[in-house]
Amino acid sequence: MWDREPVTRPSAPQRPRPAAEPEPADGPAGRGGAGRWRAFAGRYGWRAYALPLLALVTVLALVNMGLHGDDPQPTAAGQATAPTSSPVVSTPASSPVASGSAAVSSSRKVSTPASSPAVPLRSWQLPPGPAYTFNGTGSFSTIDGSSSVLGRGQLFRFTIDIENGITGVDPKTFAATVMSALSDQRSWIGSGQVALQRVDSGPVDFRISLAAPTTVRNVCGYTLKIETSCNAGSVGRVMLNVSRWTRGAQVYDGNLVDYHRYAVNHEVGHALGHNHAHECLANGMAPVMMQQTIGTRVAGGRTCRPNPWPFPAGVADAPGAEQVGDQPDAEFFQRNS
């Protein structure tokens, strides 16, 4: 409801009471009961009816807010109230990180109040779990390491980076997880048309970067208030959001291994030129280019099974039909929200 200034109208001039008219007496026919109301209404005109009506509207609005507002999470002593999708930020002291180093140090982290089992999370909300770094420095360090050429076809060279200031994720473990996903024959090299090679210096086609949520928002936007990863083609970075790397997504039900594979393959798919997909594969799996972090519900109400691979074994129609434009994405989000 829009708040508006009340309209003030000039009061009608009061007609003088005849001198001979007696004052109304107290009692049922006088100032008590209906007589008081008639005197009140006669004096204040339309305002006498507007005030009770305004009070009734206010009560109804407050009741409606109580029925439809966000359910806050329970709080511990000294902890601010926040919905599940907006974790509470704590700010321990941070140490500076040298640019160009893969080492990371303490940074601002996010802690989340315990979620109530009586209030289910929406499919796209960040699951509860460990704390993660909320703010990085905005600069990145390349993790040392290289590989042979993986697959056959057009060659894409990439580095694996981590944002300075991120804590709680071992850089070498992160790099090994990325490489495990991309070197699998069920990944993009399984098409027979794409070759990938990790390098740690020289020209590259894109950089695969673990980034803090604020950095992802700054680079990729935050139109939908959801923690997601993204492909920032304008800066040549595949940006994997550390909040999702730490917590995963609802549809993967705590399976971080497969969620990591999905996140890597989905965002690298964008870097290779692929668009989003919005329909299940023939066997009921979600195509890897579906926005599985948001959900897997498609038109008609069908729900696909989560799938982290572009070319899962035995699926003839993979990687699936893709659609260009924002409208299919908006409709997909509407179905899953």
Backbone torsions as a table, in degrees:
resi	resn	phi	psi	omega
1	MET	NA	134.8	178.8
2	TRP	-77.7	137.2	173.7
3	ASP	-83.6	128.8	-179.9
4	ARG	-131.4	151.7	175.3
5	GLU	-68.9	136.7	178.1
6	PRO	-65.0	145.5	179.5
7	VAL	-86.2	125.1	-179.8
8	THR	-100.7	120.2	179.8
9	ARG	-105.9	147.1	178.3
10	PRO	-65.4	137.1	-179.7
11	SER	-72.8	143.3	176.2
12	ALA	-69.8	142.0	179.8
13	PRO	-60.9	138.9	-179.3
14	GLN	-76.6	131.1	177.8
15	ARG	-79.9	129.9	-178.8
16	PRO	-65.1	141.1	178.7
17	ARG	-78.3	138.6	177.3
18	PRO	-56.7	142.4	-175.9
19	ALA	-59.7	-33.2	-175.0
20	ALA	-80.7	-8.8	-175.4
21	GLU	-73.5	125.0	-178.7
22	PRO	-74.5	153.0	173.8
23	GLU	-67.1	139.1	178.6
24	PRO	-64.6	139.5	179.8
25	ALA	-84.8	157.4	174.1
26	ASP	-65.6	152.9	178.4
27	GLY	125.3	-179.0	-174.4
28	PRO	-58.6	-32.6	-178.5
29	ALA	-96.1	-3.9	-177.8
30	GLY	-109.4	-124.2	-175.4
31	ARG	-71.7	-23.6	177.2
32	GLY	-76.1	157.1	173.0
33	GLY	58.7	-130.1	-175.4
34	ALA	-65.2	-29.9	-179.7
35	GLY	-64.9	-40.9	176.5
36	ARG	-63.1	-41.3	-179.1
37	TRP	-63.6	-41.2	-179.7
38	ARG	-65.0	-37.9	178.1
39	ALA	-65.9	-42.3	179.8
40	PHE	-62.7	-45.8	-179.0
41	ALA	-66.5	-37.4	178.9
42	GLY	-64.8	-32.3	-178.4
43	ARG	-79.4	-41.5	-172.5
44	TYR	-103.7	-4.8	173.8
45	GLY	61.7	-136.7	-175.6
46	TRP	-62.1	-23.9	-178.8
47	ARG	-66.7	-25.6	179.1
48	ALA	-64.1	-30.6	179.2
49	TYR	-90.1	-28.8	-176.4
50	ALA	-69.5	-38.9	-175.3
51	LEU	-62.5	-49.7	176.9
52	PRO	-61.9	-38.0	178.9
53	LEU	-63.3	-41.6	178.3
54	LEU	-63.0	-40.4	178.4
55	ALA	-62.7	-40.7	178.9
56	LEU	-63.9	-44.5	178.7
57	VAL	-60.9	-40.9	179.8
58	THR	-61.9	-44.3	179.2
59	VAL	-61.5	-44.5	179.5
60	LEU	-62.8	-39.3	178.9
61	ALA	-63.5	-41.7	179.7
62	LEU	-65.8	-39.2	177.3
63	VAL	-64.0	-41.7	179.8
64	ASN	-63.6	-39.7	178.0
65	MET	-63.0	-38.2	179.5
66	GLY	-66.9	-30.4	-179.2
67	LEU	-79.9	-31.4	-169.8
68	HIS	-116.6	0.2	-178.8
69	GLY	-74.1	168.3	176.8
70	ASP	-66.0	143.5	176.8
71	ASP	-85.9	113.4	179.4
72	PRO	-71.4	152.7	176.8
73	GLN	-79.3	150.8	175.3
74	PRO	-63.8	149.1	-175.9
75	THR	-117.9	148.5	172.5
76	ALA	-91.7	170.3	-179.3
77	ALA	-59.1	131.3	177.7
78	GLY	78.7	8.5	-175.8
79	GLN	-113.6	136.4	-177.3
80	ALA	-75.9	150.8	177.4
81	THR	-78.2	136.0	178.3
82	ALA	-155.1	145.9	172.8
83	PRO	-68.0	163.1	-176.2
84	THR	-58.1	-34.0	-176.7
85	SER	-77.7	-4.9	179.9
86	SER	-128.5	82.5	-176.1
87	PRO	-61.2	156.3	179.0
88	VAL	-82.3	133.0	-176.3
89	VAL	-94.7	125.6	170.4
90	SER	-108.7	152.7	-170.6
91	THR	-129.5	76.1	170.1
92	PRO	-68.0	158.0	-178.7
93	ALA	-62.3	141.6	179.2
94	SER	-109.0	151.5	178.4
95	SER	-105.5	146.4	179.6
96	PRO	-67.7	148.8	178.6
97	VAL	-118.3	131.5	-179.2
98	ALA	-71.3	132.3	177.4
99	SER	-64.5	137.3	179.7
100	GLY	90.7	-1.8	178.6
101	SER	-103.7	142.9	178.4
102	ALA	-81.5	-10.5	179.0
103	ALA	-71.6	146.1	179.0
104	VAL	-126.5	163.4	-176.5
105	SER	-135.1	-175.5	-177.7
106	SER	-62.3	142.9	178.5
107	SER	-146.7	176.8	177.5
108	ARG	-63.9	136.2	-178.4
109	LYS	-122.1	166.3	178.8
110	VAL	-112.6	131.6	170.7
111	SER	-117.0	144.7	-175.5
112	THR	-118.5	131.2	175.0
113	PRO	-59.9	153.8	178.5
114	ALA	-59.7	134.7	-178.3
115	SER	-84.8	147.9	-179.5
116	SER	-83.7	126.9	179.8
117	PRO	-64.8	-17.9	179.5
118	ALA	-78.5	-10.4	-178.3
119	VAL	-118.2	93.9	-177.3
120	PRO	-65.7	144.1	177.0
121	LEU	-78.4	147.5	170.8
122	ARG	-67.9	158.3	-172.5
123	SER	-58.6	-32.8	-174.6
124	TRP	-91.8	-3.8	-179.1
125	GLN	-74.6	151.2	-179.5
126	LEU	-67.9	126.0	179.4
127	PRO	-66.0	156.8	173.4
128	PRO	-66.4	157.5	-179.7
129	GLY	165.0	-159.8	-175.7
130	PRO	-65.2	160.4	173.7
131	ALA	-66.7	155.3	177.5
132	TYR	-144.1	160.8	179.8
133	THR	-71.5	126.8	-177.4
134	PHE	-93.1	-37.0	-179.1
135	ASN	-121.5	125.4	169.8
136	GLY	-101.4	-169.5	-178.4
137	THR	-89.8	-14.2	-175.9
138	GLY	91.2	-9.9	176.1
139	SER	-108.1	159.0	-173.8
140	PHE	-127.3	151.7	174.6
141	SER	-119.5	132.3	176.8
142	THR	-76.3	132.1	178.1
143	ILE	-83.9	128.1	-177.8
144	ASP	-59.3	139.5	176.0
145	GLY	146.0	149.5	178.5
146	SER	-147.0	169.4	-179.0
147	SER	-140.5	168.2	169.6
148	SER	-75.2	174.1	177.2
149	VAL	-72.1	128.1	180.0
150	LEU	-103.7	124.5	178.2
151	GLY	83.9	-176.4	-179.4
152	ARG	-130.2	146.0	178.9
153	GLY	125.8	-157.3	-179.8
154	GLN	-61.1	129.6	-174.7
155	LEU	-89.6	132.2	173.5
156	PHE	-121.6	122.3	178.6
157	ARG	-99.2	142.1	-176.9
158	PHE	-147.4	157.8	169.8
159	THR	-109.9	166.4	172.3
160	ILE	-118.9	120.6	-173.9
161	ASP	-121.6	164.2	172.1
162	ILE	-137.5	139.3	-179.8
163	GLU	-70.6	134.4	176.4
164	ASN	-63.7	135.6	-178.5
165	GLY	104.4	-14.2	178.7
166	ILE	-77.1	131.6	176.6
167	THR	-120.2	164.8	175.5
168	GLY	86.0	-3.4	177.1
169	VAL	-126.3	121.9	178.7
170	ASP	-73.8	123.6	-176.8
171	PRO	-57.7	-42.2	-178.5
172	LYS	-66.6	-38.2	177.7
173	THR	-66.3	-40.9	176.9
174	PHE	-59.2	-47.4	-179.2
175	ALA	-62.7	-40.7	180.0
176	ALA	-64.7	-36.7	178.9
177	THR	-66.9	-41.7	177.0
178	VAL	-61.2	-46.2	-178.1
179	MET	-67.1	-36.0	178.0
180	SER	-62.6	-38.7	178.9
181	ALA	-68.9	-44.1	-173.0
182	LEU	-79.8	-22.0	-178.1
183	SER	-88.5	-6.2	179.2
184	ASP	-74.5	141.8	-179.1
185	GLN	-67.1	-14.4	175.1
186	ARG	-83.1	-7.0	177.9
187	SER	-84.5	-163.6	-172.3
188	TRP	-66.0	-24.8	178.5
189	ILE	-68.4	-15.3	179.6
190	GLY	-69.6	-11.7	178.5
191	SER	-73.0	-20.5	-175.2
192	GLY	78.4	4.1	-177.9
193	GLN	-120.5	-2.8	-175.8
194	VAL	-128.6	134.5	173.2
195	ALA	-121.8	141.6	-178.6
196	LEU	-125.2	145.8	176.6
197	GLN	-145.7	126.7	175.3
198	ARG	-84.8	135.9	175.0
199	VAL	-134.4	166.1	174.6
200	ASP	-123.8	12.8	175.5
201	SER	-161.0	167.3	177.7
202	GLY	83.4	-178.7	-177.7
203	PRO	-67.5	145.0	179.7
204	VAL	-137.0	161.3	176.1
205	ASP	-88.0	-31.1	175.1
206	PHE	-163.2	165.2	178.1
207	ARG	-120.1	132.2	176.9
208	ILE	-96.1	114.2	-167.5
209	SER	-125.6	131.7	169.3
210	LEU	-84.9	122.9	-170.9
211	ALA	-132.5	153.0	177.0
212	ALA	-74.5	154.0	-178.0
213	PRO	-55.2	-41.9	-178.7
214	THR	-64.4	-35.3	178.5
215	THR	-68.9	-42.5	177.5
216	VAL	-59.6	-43.5	179.7
217	ARG	-64.0	-42.8	-178.4
218	ASN	-63.7	-37.4	-175.3
219	VAL	-85.9	-40.9	-171.5
220	CYS	-105.5	-7.3	-178.2
221	GLY	92.8	169.4	-176.4
222	TYR	-147.1	45.8	-178.8
223	THR	-63.8	-49.9	171.6
224	LEU	-88.4	127.4	-175.4
225	LYS	-79.2	67.2	-176.0
226	ILE	-135.0	140.9	172.9
227	GLU	-80.0	113.9	178.8
228	THR	-135.8	167.5	169.9
229	SER	-93.9	173.7	-178.3
230	CYS	-161.3	164.8	169.9
231	ASN	-108.1	111.9	-179.4
232	ALA	-95.6	83.3	-176.9
233	GLY	-61.7	-28.4	-177.7
234	SER	-65.5	-26.8	178.8
235	VAL	-114.6	5.0	176.2
236	GLY	68.8	33.3	-178.3
237	ARG	-125.3	131.3	162.2
238	VAL	-86.0	114.0	-172.6
239	MET	-107.3	110.3	178.4
240	LEU	-94.6	119.1	-173.7
241	ASN	-74.6	122.7	-175.7
242	VAL	-64.8	-24.3	175.9
243	SER	-63.6	-43.0	177.8
244	ARG	-74.2	-35.9	177.7
245	TRP	-60.7	-33.6	-178.5
246	THR	-84.5	-38.3	-171.8
247	ARG	-105.7	-25.8	-177.3
248	GLY	80.9	-150.0	-177.4
249	ALA	-142.9	156.9	-176.5
250	GLN	-55.7	-45.1	-172.6
251	VAL	-68.0	-19.6	178.2
252	TYR	-91.0	-3.2	168.0
253	ASP	48.1	49.4	176.0
254	GLY	84.0	-0.9	179.8
255	ASN	-85.1	86.4	-176.8
256	LEU	-70.3	-30.3	-179.1
257	VAL	-59.5	-51.5	-179.8
258	ASP	-71.4	-33.5	178.0
259	TYR	-64.4	-40.5	176.8
260	HIS	-59.8	-43.5	178.6
261	ARG	-61.0	-44.0	178.7
262	TYR	-61.1	-49.3	-175.8
263	ALA	-59.7	-43.8	179.5
264	VAL	-63.1	-50.9	-175.4
265	ASN	-67.8	-35.8	179.7
266	HIS	-66.1	-50.3	-176.4
267	GLU	-72.5	-36.0	174.3
268	VAL	-65.2	-34.2	175.6
269	GLY	-56.6	-41.8	175.8
270	HIS	-62.5	-43.1	-179.8
271	ALA	-62.3	-26.6	178.5
272	LEU	-87.7	-1.5	175.1
273	GLY	105.8	9.9	-177.7
274	HIS	-88.5	149.3	176.9
275	ASN	-103.4	177.8	-179.7
276	HIS	-73.4	151.2	174.8
277	ALA	-117.1	149.2	-172.6
278	HIS	-133.1	11.3	178.4
279	GLU	-131.2	150.9	179.0
280	CYS	-66.4	154.7	168.8
281	LEU	-71.4	170.1	-174.1
282	ALA	-59.3	-32.4	-178.5
283	ASN	-89.4	7.9	177.7
284	GLY	93.1	-4.3	177.0
285	MET	-75.9	153.6	171.5
286	ALA	-78.2	134.8	172.2
287	PRO	-65.6	151.1	-175.9
288	VAL	-63.5	-24.3	179.9
289	MET	-87.2	4.8	168.7
290	MET	-73.3	146.5	179.6
291	GLN	-78.9	73.6	-172.7
292	GLN	-69.1	-21.1	173.7
293	THR	-62.2	-32.5	177.9
294	ILE	-81.5	-39.0	-179.4
295	GLY	159.6	-175.3	-179.3
296	THR	-135.4	20.1	179.1
297	ARG	-84.7	129.7	-177.2
298	VAL	-112.7	179.4	-178.9
299	ALA	-57.6	141.3	-178.0
300	GLY	89.3	-4.7	176.7
301	GLY	89.6	-1.5	179.0
302	ARG	-69.7	144.0	178.2
303	THR	-115.8	124.6	179.9
304	CYS	-81.6	155.8	173.9
305	ARG	-80.5	138.4	-179.7
306	PRO	-61.1	146.0	-176.7
307	ASN	-150.6	125.0	-176.5
308	PRO	-92.8	0.2	-169.8
309	TRP	-114.6	141.0	172.1
310	PRO	-64.4	-37.4	-176.4
311	PHE	-129.2	70.9	178.2
312	PRO	-62.4	148.3	-175.1
313	ALA	-59.0	134.5	173.6
314	GLY	77.2	13.8	-178.6
315	VAL	-109.9	109.8	-172.1
316	ALA	-74.9	-28.6	-174.0
317	ASP	-97.1	11.1	176.5
318	ALA	-72.3	149.6	6.8
319	PRO	-84.4	4.0	175.6
320	GLY	101.7	160.6	-179.8
321	ALA	-71.2	138.7	-179.3
322	GLU	-117.2	153.9	-179.2
323	GLN	-127.5	143.6	-179.8
324	VAL	-99.5	144.1	173.0
325	GLY	110.3	164.8	-177.2
326	ASP	-82.4	-27.2	-174.8
327	GLN	-62.7	-45.8	176.6
328	PRO	-59.4	-37.0	176.9
329	ASP	-64.4	-42.4	-179.5
330	ALA	-63.9	-41.5	178.9
331	GLU	-66.6	-38.5	177.9
332	PHE	-63.2	-44.4	178.5
333	PHE	-62.4	-40.0	-179.3
334	GLN	-62.8	-39.1	179.4
335	ARG	-67.6	-28.6	-174.2
336	ASN	-102.9	2.0	-176.7
337	SER	-98.2	NA	NA
